Amino acid sequence: MQIDKPDKFNEMAEIEHLLTDLRGYPVTMCKDQSNKAKELVKKTGDKTLAFVFLKPHPNYPHIKDISMMEGRKPEPLMDCNGFCGVNDLIPRTKYENEINFDYGN
């Protein structure tokens, strides 16, 4: 989003900062899901250490922003060739299994 629609990204970051300023504590939907961040929160009890702002907030320099996060190469969840079921025996990407899961189990 930051690359494709920078105006929208900046608008969302401004709203995030405005809400944070109005509330008096960090407001963001982004979280660091790494094991390192989870361990840090468990150790300190400070949930804000796992928060991630879209852009750095001047009042909360200890909270990361997305430029500090390690990205991963985008991979399609599956290939669509128009023949549904033909490739059922081909192993899926690890990201497809990470995102799609069965609610029944």
Secondary structure by P-SEA (a helix, b strand, c coil): cccccaaaaaaaaaaaaaaaaaacccccccccccaaaaaaaaacccccccbbbccccccccccccccccccccccccccccccccccccccccaaaaaccccccc
